[in-house]
Amino acid sequence: MFVASETQHARLLRLLEAGAMLRPSEMRAAGINPQTISRAVEAGEIERIGRGVYQKPDAEVEEGQILTEVALRVPKGIVALVSALAFHDLTDQIPRRVWMAIGASD
């Protein structure tokens, strides 16, 4: 929910303070238009860390950040195979890719 008197720019920065990473659809749901996102990226206030994933430039890099990015990009996907084993420390292999299971229609 957003306050009507709050600017889109202020709302965008507040959302990124609350969550580590955001997708454009989440920003649009909060009433932030794509131009505001573009201006914030150009000004260096937020950074695009992947296709459709944004975060603050000074955000700490977490161990599972790549899995978080993938989960944001594929919301119906499930981390699988070696990626899941590595996440749960059940293997000593370091996966070269993130393995995801998705439905046939996804």
Summary of the structure (lengths in Angstrom):
residues: 106
radius of gyration: 16.1
end to end distance: 29.1
largest distance: 52.1
contacts: 250
relative contact order: 0.13
helix: 40%
strand: 11%
